[in-house]
Amino acid sequence: MKMQEIKDLSAAEREEKLSDLQEEFFNLKFQLATGKIENPGRLKHMRRDIARIKTLLSQEKAQSAAAAPDTAEAKADD
């Protein structure tokens, strides 16, 4: 999944996609432990997709936190 595809998703869709990927990643790790995994390289791609989504979510959270004090200061000045 490319970063642009993730950016095109809504916030709720990103959260849902993240939980789905984490669940699927867990299942793949379980298959790896039991020796029944068909494509072990898929773990690497899933781990990176999860990291991409988490990165975007944390960036958005930091941007909203940076914007929040500005609005609080403006209200305090009134």
C-alpha positions in Angstrom: 0.0 0.0 0.0 1.5 3.3 -1.0 1.5 6.4 1.2 -0.8 8.3 -1.3 -3.4 5.5 -1.0 -3.3 5.9 2.8 -3.6 9.7 2.6 -6.7 9.3 0.4 -8.5 7.3 3.1 -10.6 9.0 5.7 -9.5 8.9 9.4 -12.0 6.3 10.3 -11.0 4.2 7.3 -7.3 4.4 8.3 -8.1 3.3 11.8 -10.1 0.3 10.4 -7.3 -0.6 7.9 -4.8 -0.4 10.7 -6.7 -2.8 12.9 -7.3 -5.2 10.0 -3.6 -5.2 9.1 -2.6 -5.8 12.7 -5.0 -8.7 13.0 -3.8 -10.2 9.7 -0.2 -9.7 10.7 -0.8 -11.6 14.0 -2.4 -14.4 12.0 0.6 -14.6 9.6 3.0 -14.6 12.6 1.0 -17.5 14.0 1.2 -19.3 10.7 5.0 -18.7 10.6 5.4 -20.2 14.1 3.4 -23.3 13.1 5.3 -23.6 9.8 2.2 -23.3 7.6 2.9 -19.9 6.0 2.8 -19.8 2.2 4.6 -16.5 1.6 6.8 -15.3 4.5 7.8 -12.2 2.6 4.3 -10.9 3.1 5.2 -10.3 6.7 7.7 -7.6 5.7 5.2 -5.8 3.5 2.5 -5.9 6.1 4.8 -4.6 8.8 5.7 -1.6 6.6 2.1 -0.9 5.7 1.3 -0.8 9.4 4.2 1.6 10.0 3.1 3.8 7.2 -0.4 4.2 8.6 0.9 4.7 12.2 3.3 7.4 10.9 0.5 9.3 9.1 -1.7 9.1 12.1 1.0 10.4 14.4 1.8 13.2 12.0 -1.8 14.3 11.9 -2.0 14.1 15.7 1.1 16.3 16.0 -0.3 18.8 13.6 -3.6 19.0 15.4 -1.8 19.4 18.7 0.3 22.1 17.3 -2.7 24.0 16.0 -4.7 23.6 19.3 -2.5 25.9 21.5 -2.8 28.6 18.8 -6.6 28.6 19.1 -6.4 28.5 22.9 -4.2 31.6 23.0 -6.5 33.4 20.7 -9.4 32.7 23.0 -7.4 33.8 26.1 -6.6 37.1 24.4 -10.4 37.9 23.9 
